[in-house]
């Protein structure tokens, strides 16, 4: 290989979950690895996320005595493709089969490499659990909370997570019930507090969720001897005689060419922070509403297209409905609204005052539905409608407002309140008669015990703690009838885009004719999702990122036919 300043066997662009799993495969095989991260922090979008991986028939699920299989997962994924009804170039039956077959093996591999994982929950259902093959308990896998100090000099280079303390996602969900008279949640809050004090006294610095996953993976990758670099942006994939043979990056302010004997893997995130690309592919959405890191700007998707790859599913994003309370853009993570509008005594309406969706279910579908509605009638922002019952039990934008309204919320026009629904409608610019009829219709559904419009509460996921209230007999449906009444805006944010370059069942980038480009692989949200146009469950983006990184590395290293 001529014309390169240095050469590795495996060159990885980006530092997400798939980057790490692929590096561990290659290092176990005795191959040299370079991971090139363009920002000054390691971990990518994965580190800032919940770090959940959707892994059918995983070892933790089976150890709990639950029956699951690749066949059941395939039945579920195939049913969702049929339900969607729109051909998705990023998926195929072969690719879905590769995922459900290899996912539990990839988890076993990570555990064998010392990455401490556990089941995400025993009750984190698939988002369409009523479909054939759907799971009403949980197929999720997460990392155990991680002490950053285990990384030594690398601790400060791990990207910050959204929960920098020693608590699991499930504990955080269960602790939400502390406003109710619930001894179990009260004990949990005390347990978390004592744990936090202990960790501080012992000099530990814990993180959880996605940062814990990436911290544990980074520790394993460094121990395995991979060369991990920050502040190393890649500007070009080098293709020689139709084969991807390396990349062009920068060193000491000058171009630096790194060769790759076995292949290049691109796991560089999506385009959520690129407004021009959003305007082209998903008009009506905003980069500032995204929760992705600053480096999520899409240039590697454009580069892969330039050298012959095919972009698909570019109108898709992993929605994160957020409510823009004053100061929301100053925080590390904006306040979410799904768990707000999916709880009892709350609904979502468009700007005219009409309800138009099931406020539970998939956050991807929630935000997609908002965008689609906005193409017909104004619905961005939409309005969360709440009553006194709600604010006495649950937070609004992370704050309890029944005793005192946060400073600036009313003055800025963020929070609206009135003693009547008609008065609230006038305040937000909706038609009073329409909003009153919408609320009355909802209350009728609550009294009947069934949402006759959108079946909210019919799915197990609607009623779990991430959306509804498992501590309440109402779970997800509760009347809106006790004033004062409140309204706050909700917009379709995201935690990443969900479309990108098309790859095959081995993680290889394919050209417009469907033929693989030799030496070139991709994974994560750089690619068009294996799940197609549907977000099937928690972990439907990080799971495939990790698994197809594992699959791609095994193929490139000639290991795919070995146990």
BELZIPE-V856742 format. One record per pair of residues at least 24 apart in sequence whose C-alpha atoms are under 8 Angstrom apart, sorted by sequence separation. I is the first residue (numbers start at 1). J is the second residue. D is the distance in Angstrom with one decimal. If there is no record, write none. Layout:
# BELZIPE-V856742
I,J,D / I,J,D
This chain:
# BELZIPE-V856742
8,32,5.4 / 9,33,6.1 / 10,34,6.5 / 11,35,6.2 / 12,36,6.1 / 13,37,6.5 / 14,38,7.0 / 117,141,6.8 / 118,142,5.6 / 144,168,7.4 / 272,296,5.8 / 273,297,4.9 / 274,298,6.7 / 503,527,6.9 / 524,548,7.8 / 8,33,5.9 / 11,36,7.6 / 117,142,5.6 / 118,143,6.0 / 167,192,6.8 / 271,296,5.4 / 272,297,6.3 / 273,298,7.8 / 338,363,6.9 / 500,525,6.6 / 501,526,6.3 / 502,527,5.8 / 503,528,7.5 / 523,548,5.8 / 8,34,6.6 / 16,42,7.9 / 17,43,7.4 / 74,100,7.1 / 117,143,4.2 / 118,144,6.3 / 166,192,7.5 / 270,296,5.5 / 271,297,4.4 / 272,298,7.5 / 351,377,7.9 / 352,378,7.5 / 499,525,6.5 / 500,526,5.2 / 501,527,4.3 / 502,528,5.4 / 523,549,6.0 / 15,42,5.9 / 16,43,5.2 / 70,97,7.7 / 73,100,6.7 / 116,143,6.0 / 117,144,5.5 / 269,296,5.6 / 270,297,6.5 / 271,298,3.9 / 350,377,7.7 / 351,378,5.7 / 498,525,5.6 / 499,526,7.2 / 500,527,4.0 / 501,528,5.4 / 522,549,7.6 / 15,43,5.2 / 16,44,4.9 / 115,143,7.7 / 116,144,6.0 / 268,296,7.5 / 269,297,7.9 / 270,298,5.2 / 271,299,7.7 / 350,378,6.6 / 351,379,5.5 / 449,477,7.9 / 497,525,6.5 / 499,527,5.9 / 500,528,4.2 / 15,44,5.6 / 16,45,6.7 / 17,46,6.3 / 166,195,7.1 / 269,298,7.2 / 350,379,4.6 / 351,380,7.9 / 496,525,7.3 / 498,527,7.6 / 499,528,4.2 / 500,529,7.6 / 14,44,7.0 / 16,46,5.7 / 70,100,5.3 / 166,196,6.5 / 290,320,7.9 / 349,379,7.9 / 350,380,7.7 / 351,381,7.4 / 498,528,6.5 / 499,529,6.1 / 522,552,7.9 / 16,47,7.6 / 70,101,5.8 / 165,196,6.9 / 270,301,7.3 / 350,381,7.6 / 351,382,5.8 / 446,477,5.9 / 498,529,6.2 / 521,552,6.5 / 268,300,6.7 / 282,314,7.4 / 350,382,4.7 / 351,383,6.9 / 446,478,6.0 / 447,479,7.9 / 281,314,5.7 / 282,315,4.9 / 289,322,7.7 / 349,382,5.8 / 350,383,6.3 / 446,479,6.0 / 266,300,7.7 / 281,315,5.2 / 282,316,7.5 / 348,382,6.8 / 349,383,5.3 / 348,383,5.6 / 349,384,6.6 / 443,478,7.7 / 348,384,4.6 / 349,385,7.3 / 443,479,5.1 / 347,384,5.8 / 348,385,6.1 / 442,479,7.3 / 443,480,6.5 / 519,556,7.7 / 346,384,6.8 / 347,385,5.4 / 442,480,7.9 / 443,481,7.8 / 169,208,7.8 / 346,385,5.6 / 347,386,7.0 / 165,205,7.1 / 166,206,5.3 / 168,208,6.4 / 169,209,6.6 / 346,386,4.7 / 164,205,7.7 / 165,206,4.7 / 166,207,6.1 / 167,208,6.5 / 168,209,7.0 / 288,329,8.0 / 345,386,6.0 / 346,387,7.3 / 439,480,6.8 / 507,548,5.7 / 164,206,5.9 / 165,207,4.9 / 166,208,6.5 / 291,333,6.4 / 321,363,6.9 / 345,387,6.3 / 506,548,7.3 / 507,549,7.4 / 164,207,4.1 / 165,208,6.5 / 291,334,7.2 / 320,363,6.0 / 341,384,6.3 / 498,541,7.7 / 56,100,6.3 / 163,207,6.1 / 164,208,6.3 / 319,363,5.2 / 320,364,7.2 / 341,385,7.9 / 345,389,6.6 / 346,390,7.0 / 507,551,6.7 / 508,552,7.0 / 55,100,7.3 / 58,103,7.8 / 59,104,7.0 / 163,208,5.9 / 318,363,7.1 / 319,364,4.2 / 321,366,7.4 / 345,390,5.3 / 506,551,6.0 / 507,552,5.0 / 58,104,4.9 / 161,207,6.6 / 163,209,7.3 / 318,364,4.9 / 319,365,7.3 / 321,367,6.1 / 344,390,6.9 / 506,552,5.5 / 56,103,7.2 / 57,104,6.4 / 161,208,7.0 / 162,209,7.9 / 317,364,6.7 / 319,366,7.1 / 320,367,6.9 / 55,103,5.7 / 56,104,6.8 / 161,209,7.2 / 319,367,5.2 / 55,104,6.1 / 58,107,7.4 / 59,108,7.4 / 120,169,7.6 / 121,170,6.3 / 161,210,6.4 / 319,368,7.2 / 506,555,6.7 / 120,170,7.1 / 161,211,4.8 / 80,131,7.6 / 160,211,6.5 / 161,212,7.8 / 317,368,8.0 / 79,131,6.8 / 159,211,6.8 / 316,368,8.0 / 79,132,6.7 / 158,211,7.4 / 340,394,7.7 / 76,131,6.4 / 149,204,6.7 / 340,395,7.5 / 76,132,5.4 / 148,204,7.7 / 149,205,6.3 / 158,214,7.7 / 340,396,6.9 / 75,132,6.2 / 76,133,4.3 / 147,204,6.1 / 148,205,5.6 / 158,215,6.6 / 60,118,6.5 / 61,119,6.8 / 75,133,5.2 / 76,134,5.4 / 147,205,5.2 / 148,206,5.8 / 60,119,5.6 / 74,133,7.5 / 147,206,4.2 / 148,207,6.9 / 428,487,7.7 / 72,132,8.0 / 73,133,5.8 / 146,206,5.3 / 147,207,6.4 / 337,397,7.2 / 72,133,4.7 / 73,134,7.3 / 145,206,6.5 / 146,207,5.4 / 336,397,6.8 / 424,485,6.8 / 72,134,7.7 / 145,207,5.8 / 146,208,6.2 / 335,397,5.1 / 424,486,7.0 / 145,208,4.5 / 335,398,6.4 / 420,483,6.6 / 424,487,7.3 / 144,208,7.1 / 145,209,7.1 / 151,215,7.6 / 419,483,5.2 / 420,484,6.9 / 421,485,6.6 / 143,208,7.6 / 144,209,7.9 / 235,300,7.7 / 418,483,7.4 / 419,484,4.5 / 420,485,6.6 / 143,209,6.7 / 146,212,4.9 / 237,303,7.2 / 418,484,5.5 / 419,485,6.1 / 142,209,7.0 / 143,210,7.8 / 145,212,5.5 / 146,213,7.9 / 148,215,6.9 / 236,303,6.7 / 237,304,7.7 / 417,484,6.5 / 418,485,5.5 / 52,120,7.1 / 144,212,6.7 / 151,219,6.0 / 235,303,7.9 / 239,307,7.8 / 417,485,5.4 / 418,486,6.8 / 143,212,6.0 / 144,213,7.5 / 146,215,6.8 / 150,219,7.6 / 417,486,4.4 / 143,213,4.9 / 146,216,6.8 / 237,307,7.9 / 416,486,5.6 / 417,487,6.4 / 142,213,7.1 / 415,486,7.1 / 416,487,5.1 / 325,397,6.6 / 353,425,7.3 / 415,487,6.0 / 416,488,6.5 / 143,216,7.7 / 415,488,5.2 / 323,397,6.5 / 414,488,6.0 / 414,489,6.9 / 61,138,7.7 / 351,428,7.8 / 352,429,7.5 / 353,430,5.3 / 61,139,6.8 / 351,429,7.2 / 352,430,4.6 / 353,431,6.3 / 351,430,5.7 / 352,431,5.8 / 353,432,7.8 / 354,434,6.6 / 58,139,7.1 / 60,141,7.9 / 353,434,5.6 / 354,435,6.4 / 57,139,7.1 / 326,408,6.9 / 352,434,7.2 / 353,435,4.5 / 56,139,5.4 / 58,141,7.9 / 326,409,6.4 / 352,435,7.6 / 355,438,6.5 / 55,139,5.5 / 56,140,7.9 / 325,409,7.0 / 354,438,6.0 / 54,139,5.7 / 55,140,6.0 / 353,438,7.1 / 54,140,4.8 / 55,141,6.6 / 285,371,7.7 / 326,412,7.4 / 53,140,5.6 / 54,141,6.5 / 284,371,6.8 / 52,140,6.4 / 53,141,5.2 / 326,414,7.2 / 21,110,7.3 / 24,113,7.7 / 52,141,5.9 / 53,142,6.3 / 325,414,6.2 / 52,142,5.1 / 324,414,7.6 / 51,142,6.2 / 389,480,7.7 / 51,143,7.4 / 387,480,5.5 / 389,482,6.6 / 386,480,6.6 / 387,481,6.7 / 388,482,5.6 / 387,482,5.8 / 388,483,5.5 / 358,454,5.1 / 360,456,6.3 / 387,483,5.9 / 388,484,5.7 / 357,454,6.0 / 358,455,6.7 / 359,456,6.9 / 360,457,7.4 / 387,484,6.1 / 388,485,6.3 / 358,456,5.2 / 361,459,7.6 / 387,485,4.4 / 388,486,8.0 / 386,485,5.8 / 387,486,5.9 / 116,216,7.2 / 361,461,6.2 / 385,485,7.4 / 386,486,5.0 / 115,216,5.6 / 360,461,7.6 / 361,462,5.5 / 385,486,5.8 / 386,487,6.2 / 115,217,6.2 / 360,462,4.8 / 384,486,8.0 / 385,487,4.7 / 384,487,5.3 / 385,488,7.1 / 383,487,6.0 / 384,488,5.4 / 115,220,6.9 / 383,488,5.6 / 384,489,6.2 / 114,220,6.8 / 361,467,7.7 / 383,489,4.6 / 384,490,6.6 / 113,220,6.8 / 360,467,6.1 / 382,489,5.6 / 383,490,5.8 / 360,468,7.4 / 381,489,5.7 / 382,490,5.2 / 381,490,5.3 / 382,491,6.6 / 380,490,7.5 / 381,491,4.9 / 48,159,7.2 / 380,491,5.8 / 381,492,7.9 / 47,159,6.1 / 48,160,6.6 / 49,161,7.1 / 380,492,7.5 / 47,160,6.9 / 48,161,4.7 / 49,162,7.3 / 47,161,5.7 / 48,162,6.0 / 42,157,5.9 / 43,158,6.3 / 44,159,7.4 / 41,157,4.8 / 42,158,4.9 / 43,159,5.7 / 360,476,8.0 / 40,157,6.8 / 41,158,5.5 / 42,159,5.5 / 41,159,5.0 / 50,169,7.6 / 342,462,7.2 / 370,491,8.0 / 371,492,7.2 / 370,492,6.7 / 343,467,6.3 / 344,468,7.0 / 367,491,7.8 / 368,492,7.7 / 342,467,5.2 / 343,468,4.4 / 344,469,7.4 / 367,492,4.8 / 339,465,8.0 / 342,468,5.4 / 343,469,6.0 / 367,493,7.3 / 339,466,5.8 / 340,467,7.4 / 339,467,4.2 / 338,467,6.3 / 339,468,6.5 / 344,474,6.6 / 344,475,6.7 / 343,475,7.1 / 344,476,4.8 / 345,477,6.7 / 346,478,7.3 / 343,476,4.8 / 344,477,4.6 / 345,478,4.4 / 346,479,7.9 / 342,476,6.1 / 343,477,6.9 / 344,478,4.1 / 345,479,5.1 / 346,480,6.8 / 343,478,7.8 / 344,479,7.2 / 345,480,5.1 / 337,490,6.8 / 52,209,7.3 / 51,209,4.9 / 52,210,7.2 / 50,209,4.7 / 51,210,3.5 / 49,209,6.8 / 50,210,4.9 / 51,211,7.2 / 49,210,4.9 / 51,212,7.7 / 47,209,7.7 / 48,210,5.8 / 49,211,7.5 / 51,213,6.2 / 47,210,4.2 / 48,211,6.3 / 46,210,5.3 / 47,211,4.0 / 46,211,7.2 / 47,212,7.4 / 323,488,7.1 / 324,489,6.9 / 47,213,7.2 / 323,489,5.7 / 324,490,7.0 / 47,214,5.8 / 323,490,4.5 / 324,491,7.7 / 43,211,7.1 / 46,214,7.1 / 322,490,5.6 / 323,491,6.3 / 321,490,6.4 / 322,491,5.6 / 365,534,7.8 / 162,332,7.1 / 321,491,5.7 / 322,492,6.6 / 364,534,7.8 / 365,535,7.6 / 43,214,5.6 / 162,333,6.5 / 321,492,4.8 / 322,493,5.9 / 364,535,6.2 / 42,214,8.0 / 43,215,7.8 / 320,492,6.3 / 321,493,5.1 / 319,492,6.5 / 320,493,4.7 / 321,494,7.0 / 362,535,6.9 / 319,493,5.7 / 320,494,4.2 / 362,536,7.9 / 319,494,4.1 / 320,495,5.9 / 362,537,7.5 / 318,494,5.4 / 319,495,6.3 / 317,494,6.4 / 318,495,5.7 / 319,496,7.5 / 317,495,7.8 / 318,496,5.4 / 317,496,5.9 / 318,497,5.8 / 317,497,4.0 / 318,498,6.0 / 316,497,6.2 / 317,498,4.5 / 316,498,5.0 / 317,499,7.1 / 314,497,7.8 / 315,498,7.9 / 316,499,5.6 / 314,498,7.0 / 315,499,6.8 / 313,498,7.2 / 314,499,4.3 / 313,499,4.5 / 314,500,6.0 / 312,499,6.0 / 313,500,6.6 / 42,230,7.0 / 311,499,7.5 / 312,500,5.6 / 41,230,6.5 / 311,500,5.1 / 312,501,6.3 / 40,230,5.1 / 311,501,4.4 / 312,502,6.5 / 35,226,7.5 / 37,228,7.8 / 39,230,6.0 / 40,231,5.1 / 310,501,5.4 / 311,502,6.1 / 34,226,6.1 / 35,227,6.2 / 36,228,6.4 / 37,229,6.0 / 38,230,6.0 / 39,231,4.9 / 309,501,6.3 / 310,502,5.7 / 33,226,5.1 / 34,227,4.7 / 35,228,4.7 / 36,229,5.2 / 37,230,4.8 / 38,231,4.7 / 39,232,7.1 / 309,502,7.0 / 20,214,8.0 / 32,226,6.8 / 33,227,6.0 / 34,228,5.9 / 35,229,6.1 / 36,230,6.4 / 37,231,6.1 / 38,232,4.4 / 39,233,7.3 / 34,229,7.6 / 36,231,8.0 / 37,232,5.4 / 38,233,3.8 / 17,213,7.9 / 21,217,7.6 / 24,220,7.6 / 28,224,7.6 / 36,232,5.6 / 37,233,6.3 / 38,234,7.0 / 305,501,7.3 / 17,214,6.7 / 20,217,6.0 / 24,221,6.0 / 27,224,6.2 / 36,233,7.0 / 304,501,7.2 / 16,214,7.5 / 20,218,6.9 / 23,221,6.7 / 27,225,7.1 / 36,234,7.6 / 27,226,7.0 / 301,500,6.4 / 17,217,7.8 / 24,224,7.0 / 301,501,6.4 / 309,509,6.4 / 310,510,7.0 / 20,221,6.6 / 309,510,5.8 / 310,511,5.8 / 289,491,7.9 / 291,493,7.5 / 292,494,7.8 / 308,510,7.9 / 309,511,4.6 / 310,512,5.6 / 23,226,6.9 / 289,492,7.4 / 290,493,5.3 / 291,494,6.1 / 292,495,5.6 / 308,511,5.3 / 309,512,6.6 / 289,493,4.6 / 290,494,4.8 / 291,495,4.9 / 292,496,6.0 / 308,512,7.1 / 289,494,6.7 / 290,495,5.9 / 291,496,7.3 / 290,496,7.0 / 285,492,6.9 / 286,493,7.4 / 285,493,7.4 / 180,393,6.9 / 179,393,5.7 / 314,528,7.6 / 179,394,7.3 / 313,528,5.8 / 311,527,8.0 / 312,528,5.8 / 313,529,7.7 / 311,528,7.2 / 316,533,6.7 / 318,535,7.4 / 313,532,7.5 / 313,533,6.9 / 13,234,7.0 / 90,312,6.7 / 272,494,7.9 / 89,312,6.3 / 90,313,7.3 / 44,268,7.7 / 45,269,6.8 / 88,312,7.6 / 89,313,7.4 / 272,496,5.8 / 44,269,7.2 / 88,313,6.7 / 271,496,7.8 / 272,497,5.6 / 301,526,6.2 / 270,496,6.6 / 271,497,6.4 / 300,526,7.6 / 269,496,7.9 / 270,497,5.6 / 270,498,7.4 / 298,526,7.9 / 270,499,7.7 / 270,500,7.2 / 128,361,7.6 / 127,361,5.8 / 11,246,7.2 / 127,362,5.6 / 11,247,8.0 / 48,291,8.0 / 48,292,7.2 / 48,293,7.4 / 19,265,7.6 / 11,258,7.9 / 45,292,5.7 / 11,259,7.6 / 19,267,6.2 / 45,293,6.1 / 11,260,5.7 / 18,267,6.6 / 44,293,6.9 / 8,258,7.4 / 9,259,7.9 / 10,260,5.4 / 5,256,6.4 / 6,257,6.9 / 7,258,5.5 / 8,259,6.1 / 9,260,5.0 / 10,261,6.7 / 13,264,7.6 / 16,267,6.4 / 45,296,7.8 / 4,256,7.8 / 5,257,5.3 / 6,258,5.1 / 7,259,4.3 / 8,260,5.2 / 9,261,4.5 / 10,262,5.7 / 11,263,6.6 / 12,264,5.8 / 13,265,6.2 / 14,266,6.7 / 15,267,6.9 / 16,268,7.4 / 4,257,4.9 / 5,258,5.9 / 6,259,6.2 / 7,260,5.9 / 8,261,6.4 / 9,262,5.2 / 10,263,5.5 / 11,264,4.9 / 12,265,4.7 / 13,266,4.8 / 14,267,5.1 / 15,268,7.2 / 16,269,7.8 / 3,257,7.6 / 4,258,5.5 / 5,259,7.7 / 7,261,7.3 / 9,263,7.0 / 10,264,6.1 / 11,265,6.3 / 12,266,5.9 / 13,267,5.7 / 14,268,4.3 / 266,520,8.0 / 4,259,5.7 / 10,265,7.6 / 12,267,7.1 / 13,268,5.8 / 14,269,7.4 / 263,518,8.0 / 264,519,6.2 / 265,520,6.3 / 266,521,6.3 / 267,522,5.9 / 269,524,6.7 / 270,525,5.3 / 39,295,6.5 / 263,519,4.2 / 264,520,5.2 / 265,521,4.6 / 266,522,4.5 / 267,523,5.3 / 268,524,7.8 / 269,525,5.2 / 270,526,5.0 / 38,295,7.3 / 262,519,6.4 / 263,520,5.8 / 264,521,6.0 / 265,522,5.1 / 266,523,6.5 / 267,524,5.7 / 268,525,7.8 / 269,526,5.0 / 1,259,7.2 / 263,521,7.2 / 265,523,7.4 / 267,525,7.5 / 268,526,6.0 / 267,526,5.9 / 1,261,7.9 / 266,526,7.2 / 244,517,7.4 / 243,517,6.6 / 244,518,6.3 / 245,519,6.6 / 242,517,7.2 / 243,518,4.9 / 244,519,4.8 / 242,518,7.1 / 243,519,5.7 / 244,520,5.5 / 243,520,7.6 / 267,545,7.8 / 265,549,7.8 / 265,552,7.8 / 176,465,7.9 / 182,471,7.9 / 174,465,6.7 / 180,471,7.9 / 173,465,5.7 / 177,469,7.7 / 173,466,6.1 / 263,556,6.6 / 177,471,6.6 / 262,556,5.8 / 262,557,6.9 / 136,460,6.1 / 136,461,7.6 / 130,459,6.4 / 129,459,6.5 / 128,459,7.2 / 129,460,6.8 / 127,459,7.9 / 129,461,7.4 / 128,461,7.9 / 127,461,6.0 / 125,460,6.3 / 126,461,6.8 / 125,461,5.2 / 124,461,6.8 / 124,464,7.0 / 123,464,7.1 / 140,538,6.9 / 140,539,6.8 / 99,505,7.9 / 98,505,6.0 / 98,506,7.9 / 127,535,7.7 / 128,536,6.8 / 95,504,6.4 / 96,505,7.7 / 127,536,5.7 / 128,537,7.7 / 95,505,4.2 / 126,536,6.4 / 127,537,4.9 / 90,501,7.8 / 94,505,6.2 / 95,506,7.8 / 126,537,4.6 / 127,538,7.6 / 90,502,5.1 / 125,537,7.3 / 126,538,7.1 / 89,502,6.8 / 90,503,6.6 / 90,504,7.9 / 124,538,7.8 / 96,530,6.3 / 95,530,6.7 / 96,531,7.5 / 90,527,7.5 / 91,528,7.7 / 90,528,4.6 / 91,529,6.7 / 92,530,7.4 / 89,528,7.5 / 90,529,5.4 / 91,530,4.4 / 90,530,5.5 / 91,531,6.4 / 103,543,7.7 / 106,546,7.9 / 90,531,7.8 / 91,532,5.6 / 103,544,8.0 / 106,547,6.0 / 90,532,6.0 / 89,532,7.5 / 88,532,5.1 / 103,547,5.6 / 106,550,6.5 / 87,532,7.9 / 88,533,6.5 / 99,544,7.1 / 102,547,6.9 / 49,495,7.3 / 86,533,7.7 / 99,547,6.9 / 84,533,7.2 / 99,548,7.5 / 102,551,7.5 / 45,495,7.9 / 84,534,7.2 / 45,496,7.5 / 81,532,7.1 / 81,533,8.0 / 81,534,7.7 / 77,531,7.3 / 80,534,7.1 / 80,536,7.8 / 77,536,7.6 / 54,537,6.8 / 54,538,6.2 / 53,538,7.0 / 54,539,4.5 / 52,538,6.3 / 53,539,3.9 / 54,540,5.6 / 52,539,4.5 / 53,540,6.6 / 51,539,7.3 / 53,541,7.6 / 54,542,7.8 / 55,543,6.7 / 53,542,5.5 / 54,543,5.2 / 52,542,6.5 / 53,543,4.0 / 54,544,8.0 / 51,542,6.8 / 52,543,7.1 / 53,544,7.8 / 46,542,6.7 / 18,523,6.4 / 18,524,6.6 / 17,524,7.9 / 16,524,7.7 / 22,546,7.9 / 17,542,6.8 / 21,546,5.9 / 25,550,6.6 / 18,544,8.0 / 20,546,7.7 / 21,547,7.6 / 18,545,4.7 / 19,546,7.5 / 22,549,4.7 / 26,553,6.3 / 17,545,6.0 / 18,546,3.9 / 21,549,5.8 / 22,550,4.8 / 25,553,6.2 / 26,554,7.6 / 29,557,7.4 / 16,545,7.7 / 17,546,4.9 / 18,547,6.7 / 20,549,7.8 / 21,550,5.4 / 22,551,7.7 / 25,554,6.7 / 18,548,6.7 / 19,549,6.2 / 22,552,7.1 / 23,553,7.6 / 18,549,4.2 / 22,553,5.1 / 26,557,6.9 / 17,549,7.8 / 18,550,6.9 / 22,554,7.9
